[in-house]
Amino acid sequence: MLAVDGIPTPEDLAAKIPPPERLAKGPVVIAECFQPIPCDPCSHACPRQAIGPFKDINEIPQVDYDKCNGCGQCITRCPGLALFVVDLTYSEKEALVKLPYEFLPLPAEGQEVAGVNRVGEKVCRARVVKVVATEKMDKTAVVWLAVPKELAMEVRHFVITHV
């Protein structure tokens, strides 16, 4: 239960996942922000105004999926690391998941990593497709992972494994 262990329930997540029709159209942001706190950088980061504007700084972000193109500019602005982009159209068998990442060393493009779920359990092998880290991103990189399509809504982080 979210309030006890920080892990969202299936019901919590169902309220955050875009409709299947939108997921079938390409990359889209998912805002796994569950608690009203004074925070709104995501709404200012979106060039398409797909998040916000907020009437109150304590509002939980709502995404207008018709406006969102999955660019991911909001990902690095979220201090809670609660924004992800999922692209179920990436390939026939894989989805692309863009994740915020604040550890060193950064993974290398092409590197195999272990995709982990919200509990921290390894759930799949994943491949690093791209790493975006610029000065403007204020030390939060965005790592693009190719994951099995059926796990796109489960993988929310990864572990660099050494074989």
C-alpha positions in Angstrom: 0.0 0.0 0.0 1.4 3.3 -1.1 1.0 5.2 2.3 2.7 2.4 4.2 5.5 1.1 1.9 5.7 3.6 -0.9 4.6 1.0 -3.5 1.5 1.9 -5.5 -1.4 -0.6 -5.7 -2.8 -1.8 -9.1 -5.7 0.6 -8.5 -3.3 3.5 -7.9 -1.5 2.7 -11.2 -4.6 2.2 -13.2 -5.5 5.9 -12.6 -2.1 6.9 -14.1 -1.8 4.7 -17.2 -2.9 6.3 -20.5 -5.8 4.6 -22.4 -4.8 1.7 -24.7 -5.7 3.8 -27.7 -3.2 6.5 -26.8 -0.5 3.9 -25.9 -0.9 2.5 -29.4 -0.1 5.9 -31.0 3.5 6.2 -29.8 5.5 7.6 -26.9 3.7 9.2 -24.1 4.6 10.4 -20.6 3.3 8.6 -17.5 3.2 10.6 -14.3 3.4 8.2 -11.4 2.9 11.1 -8.9 0.5 10.0 -6.2 0.6 12.6 -3.4 -0.3 16.3 -3.4 2.8 18.2 -2.6 4.0 21.7 -3.5 5.6 20.9 -6.8 5.0 21.9 -10.4 8.2 21.9 -12.5 6.8 19.3 -14.9 4.1 21.7 -16.0 6.6 24.4 -16.8 8.9 22.0 -18.7 6.4 20.7 -21.2 6.7 22.7 -24.5 3.2 21.4 -25.5 1.5 22.2 -22.2 0.4 18.6 -21.9 0.9 18.8 -18.1 -0.9 21.5 -16.1 -1.1 24.3 -15.7 -1.9 23.8 -12.0 -4.6 25.9 -10.2 -2.8 25.1 -7.0 0.9 24.2 -6.6 -0.2 21.1 -4.5 -2.1 19.5 -7.4 -1.2 16.1 -8.7 -0.1 16.4 -12.3 -2.7 15.4 -14.9 -1.5 14.7 -18.5 -3.4 15.7 -21.5 -2.6 12.7 -23.7 -3.8 14.4 -26.8 -1.1 17.0 -26.4 1.7 14.8 -25.2 4.2 13.6 -27.9 6.5 11.7 -25.5 9.4 14.1 -25.9 10.5 13.6 -22.3 11.5 17.1 -21.5 9.5 16.9 -18.3 11.4 13.8 -17.0 14.4 15.6 -15.7 12.4 18.4 -14.1 10.6 16.1 -11.7 12.4 16.1 -8.3 10.5 13.0 -7.3 11.7 11.0 -10.4 8.0 10.1 -11.0 7.8 10.8 -14.8 8.6 8.2 -17.4 7.9 7.9 -21.1 6.7 4.6 -22.6 6.6 3.8 -26.3 4.8 0.6 -27.0 5.3 1.1 -30.8 9.1 0.9 -30.6 9.2 -2.6 -32.2 7.2 -5.7 -32.6 8.5 -7.3 -29.4 10.1 -4.5 -27.4 8.8 -1.3 -25.9 11.0 1.8 -25.2 11.0 3.1 -21.6 12.7 6.4 -20.9 13.7 6.7 -17.2 15.3 9.3 -15.0 18.7 8.2 -13.7 20.8 9.9 -11.1 23.7 7.5 -10.4 27.2 7.1 -11.7 28.6 5.6 -13.7 26.1 6.1 -16.5 25.4 2.9 -18.5 26.7 2.7 -22.0 24.6 2.6 -25.1 24.1 -1.1 -26.1 24.8 -2.3 -22.6 22.6 -5.1 -21.2 21.1 -4.3 -17.8 18.5 -5.8 -15.5 15.2 -4.1 -15.6 13.6 -3.8 -12.2 10.0 -3.2 -11.0 8.7 -0.7 -8.5 9.6 -3.0 -5.6 13.2 -3.3 -6.9 12.9 -6.9 -8.1 14.7 -7.8 -11.3 12.1 -8.7 -13.9 13.9 -8.8 -17.2 16.9 -8.2 -19.3 16.9 -4.8 -20.9 19.1 -3.0 -23.4 20.3 0.6 -23.1 19.3 2.3 -26.4 20.4 5.8 -25.6 21.7 7.9 -22.7 20.9 11.6 -22.7 22.8 13.7 -20.2 23.4 17.4 -20.7 24.5 20.2 -18.5 20.9 21.7 -18.8 19.5 18.5 -17.3 21.1 19.3 -13.9 22.7 15.9 -13.2 19.5 13.8 -14.0 20.2 11.7 -17.1 17.5 10.0 -19.1 18.2 6.4 -20.0 16.3 4.8 -22.9 15.7 1.1 -22.3 14.4 -1.5 -24.7 12.4 -3.9 -22.6 10.0 -6.8 -23.4 6.8 -5.2 -24.5 4.7 -7.1 -21.9 6.8 -5.5 -19.1 6.7 -1.9 -20.3 4.4 -0.9 -17.5 6.4 -2.7 -14.9 10.0 -1.7 -15.5 10.7 1.6 -13.7 14.4 1.3 -13.1 17.4 -0.9 -13.8 20.5 -2.3 -12.3 23.9 -2.4 -14.0 24.9 -6.0 -13.7 28.4 -7.3 -14.2 28.6 -10.8 -15.7 
